[in-house]
Amino acid sequence: MDGRWIDNRMIERLWRPSKYECVCLSAFETGSDTCKGIGEWLQ
């Protein structure tokens, strides 16, 4: 890997919707709550 933008395009396509639809709308208290919430959102 040489750090090109194209190397990260798939993870960015996943992260953007999860950030706006799940993480920003939820008030997770702990890391495990966050992990569980994101896991449920992915399903």
Short mmCIF file of the C-alpha atoms (twelve columns), coordinates in Angstrom:
data_MODEL
# 
_entry.id   MODEL 
# 
loop_
_atom_site.group_PDB 
_atom_site.id 
_atom_site.type_symbol 
_atom_site.label_atom_id 
_atom_site.label_alt_id 
_atom_site.label_comp_id 
_atom_site.label_asym_id 
_atom_site.label_seq_id 
_atom_site.Cartn_x 
_atom_site.Cartn_y 
_atom_site.Cartn_z 
_atom_site.pdbx_PDB_model_num 
ATOM 1  C CA . MET A 1  0.000   0.000  0.000  1 
ATOM 2  C CA . ASP A 2  1.206   3.404  -0.849 1 
ATOM 3  C CA . GLY A 3  -1.467  5.491  0.894  1 
ATOM 4  C CA . ARG A 4  -3.491  6.407  -2.165 1 
ATOM 5  C CA . TRP A 5  -7.082  7.584  -1.689 1 
ATOM 6  C CA . ILE A 6  -8.364  4.675  -3.738 1 
ATOM 7  C CA . ASP A 7  -7.038  2.247  -1.113 1 
ATOM 8  C CA . ASN A 8  -9.589  3.564  1.404  1 
ATOM 9  C CA . ARG A 9  -12.634 4.012  -0.818 1 
ATOM 10 C CA . MET A 10 -14.507 0.909  0.339  1 
ATOM 11 C CA . ILE A 11 -14.090 1.589  4.049  1 
ATOM 12 C CA . GLU A 12 -15.085 5.217  3.492  1 
ATOM 13 C CA . ARG A 13 -18.257 4.079  1.723  1 
ATOM 14 C CA . LEU A 14 -19.087 2.003  4.790  1 
ATOM 15 C CA . TRP A 15 -18.029 4.516  7.444  1 
ATOM 16 C CA . ARG A 16 -19.871 7.592  6.140  1 
ATOM 17 C CA . PRO A 17 -23.424 6.164  6.352  1 
ATOM 18 C CA . SER A 18 -22.722 4.364  9.627  1 
ATOM 19 C CA . LYS A 19 -21.357 7.553  11.147 1 
ATOM 20 C CA . TYR A 20 -24.368 9.659  10.173 1 
ATOM 21 C CA . GLU A 21 -27.127 7.054  10.544 1 
ATOM 22 C CA . CYS A 22 -25.923 5.214  13.643 1 
ATOM 23 C CA . VAL A 23 -23.115 6.802  15.617 1 
ATOM 24 C CA . CYS A 24 -24.232 10.444 15.499 1 
ATOM 25 C CA . LEU A 25 -27.855 9.602  16.275 1 
ATOM 26 C CA . SER A 26 -27.096 7.377  19.265 1 
ATOM 27 C CA . ALA A 27 -25.755 8.251  22.682 1 
ATOM 28 C CA . PHE A 28 -23.580 5.224  23.341 1 
ATOM 29 C CA . GLU A 29 -22.284 5.075  26.911 1 
ATOM 30 C CA . THR A 30 -19.510 2.505  26.565 1 
ATOM 31 C CA . GLY A 31 -17.333 0.992  23.891 1 
ATOM 32 C CA . SER A 32 -19.217 -2.282 24.088 1 
ATOM 33 C CA . ASP A 33 -22.527 -0.432 23.605 1 
ATOM 34 C CA . THR A 34 -21.048 1.250  20.548 1 
ATOM 35 C CA . CYS A 35 -19.828 -2.055 19.137 1 
ATOM 36 C CA . LYS A 36 -23.215 -3.661 19.689 1 
ATOM 37 C CA . GLY A 37 -25.087 -0.717 18.161 1 
ATOM 38 C CA . ILE A 38 -22.912 -0.641 15.059 1 
ATOM 39 C CA . GLY A 39 -23.220 -4.408 14.715 1 
ATOM 40 C CA . GLU A 40 -26.996 -4.143 14.812 1 
ATOM 41 C CA . TRP A 41 -26.905 -1.293 12.293 1 
ATOM 42 C CA . LEU A 42 -24.791 -3.374 9.920  1 
ATOM 43 C CA . GLN A 43 -27.331 -6.188 9.981  1 
# 
